[in-house]
Amino acid sequence: MTQKRAYTGDYADKTLYLPGPTEVREEVLDAMAQPMFGHRMDRMTDLYTEIVENTKSFLDTDDDVIILTASGTEFWEATTLNLVEERMLVPTSGAFSERQADVAERLGKQVDRIEYEWGKAVDPADVRAALETSDDGYDAVGMVMNETSTGVRNPVEAVGDLLGEYPDTCFVVDAISCLGGDYVDTEAHNIDAIFTSTQKAFAMPPGLAVCTVSDAAYERELGADSASWYGGFQRCLDYYDRKGQTHSTPAIPLMLAYREQMEHMLAEGHHERDRRHHEMAEHTRDWAREQFGLFAETGFESQTVTCVENTRDIDVAATVETVSEEYDMLFSSGYGTLAEESFRIGHMGEHTVESVRALTDAIEDVADL
Ligand SMILES: Cc1ncc(COP(=O)(O)O)c(C=O)c1O
């Protein structure tokens, strides 16, 4: 049984190269330390409308945006409850897409999976085949854009394009570990809802979740009699329209941090941010190919999380531990059963090629490569 342990406050600062949480700017942390105010004050409307509208500008979308106090997992539940009456198609290729399918099943939906070996990417032709052969069609296709467990970047654009021929099927994209570091044009690719958690490529503290909502998704919810209460698109967006606030008390300090960080993200712009992440991913991949191997299928490697295949059979747990102790840098072992077969480097948010190189140098040193 878990025993109580004391939080001493005495911990070394570690530079985070996890697939989230990731590094957060000092100014963003400082922005949280303000006297509290009420969530029905005008000041809250100023704050919430600013962060919502700035997020739309950053993502370059006219779709609606909801920012909720929750982790991104909330939007697996909410999108399923809001958009899926009966049937959902979920291609699974790693831990998170499997969980997306599980969540929908627990909510009583009929889920058809297209199963791939971990490390492989979703093939749009398989999605098309499933849609074509299904007798009753699907209310939604749910897909993970960036499989954090395997470092695979799935081709959501191509799947979204083919879904243009299926207007009754909504497209729900979990972009939790890449949005903000891997640009996708949601409207051009028929994405009805795409969501993330703030502790990933947005480089904010954890605790808020962000989701875009297309007009079609908003309307679709009208027909559902079991839509989510907390994450109901209509409840959230109607409240925003009327009051410019959230329907229940939000984590105000996190929204202050969000406001500060969104200023930096807007100043950089999504094109430049995408380019910087591309550069970091290339550096990490080149290093991984030279020293080890890549776990992800060639051509589908993530722009924010590289999953390195442990071809040299190093002791991953010990390497992670020693790099943490000696260099105060934290990266991740492989996910679940892949713990020793692979390790993962999060190159997202505030990181740069230089900061990622500092980690890859440290790994080389510790693992004696
Ligand atoms: C692809 C993906 N989906 C969902 C989640 C769950 O996100 P959260 O813990 O913020 O709810 C994660 C977390 O790492 C993830 O990487």
The ligand as an SDF file (V2000), in Angstrom:
LIG
                    3D

 16 16  0  0  0  0  0  0  0  0999 V2000
   -1.1460   11.1540  -27.3430 C   0  0  0  0  0  0  0  0  0  0  0  0
   -1.6160   11.3750  -25.9400 C   0  0  0  0  0  0  0  0  0  0  0  0
   -2.9270   11.3320  -25.6780 N   0  0  0  0  0  0  0  0  0  0  0  0
   -3.3950   11.5290  -24.4340 C   0  0  0  0  0  0  0  0  0  0  0  0
   -2.5620   11.7760  -23.3780 C   0  0  0  0  0  0  0  0  0  0  0  0
   -3.0990   12.0460  -22.0130 C   0  0  0  0  0  0  0  0  0  0  0  0
   -2.8810   13.4120  -21.7390 O   0  0  0  0  0  0  0  0  0  0  0  0
   -3.1560   14.0300  -20.3120 P   0  0  0  0  0  0  0  0  0  0  0  0
   -2.3340   13.2600  -19.3490 O   0  0  0  0  0  0  0  0  0  0  0  0
   -2.7460   15.4610  -20.4310 O   0  0  0  0  0  0  0  0  0  0  0  0
   -4.6230   13.8750  -20.0620 O   0  0  0  0  0  0  0  0  0  0  0  0
   -1.1830   11.8130  -23.5930 C   0  0  0  0  0  0  0  0  0  0  0  0
   -0.2380   12.0280  -22.4850 C   0  0  0  0  0  0  0  0  0  0  0  0
    0.9490   11.8850  -22.6050 O   0  0  0  0  0  0  0  0  0  0  0  0
   -0.7000   11.6120  -24.9050 C   0  0  0  0  0  0  0  0  0  0  0  0
    0.6150   11.6720  -25.1670 O   0  0  0  0  0  0  0  0  0  0  0  0
  1  2  1  0
  2  3  1  0
  2 15  2  0
  3  4  2  0
  4  5  1  0
  5  6  1  0
  5 12  2  0
  6  7  1  0
  7  8  1  0
  8  9  2  0
  8 10  1  0
  8 11  1  0
 12 13  1  0
 12 15  1  0
 13 14  2  0
 15 16  1  0
M  END
$$$$
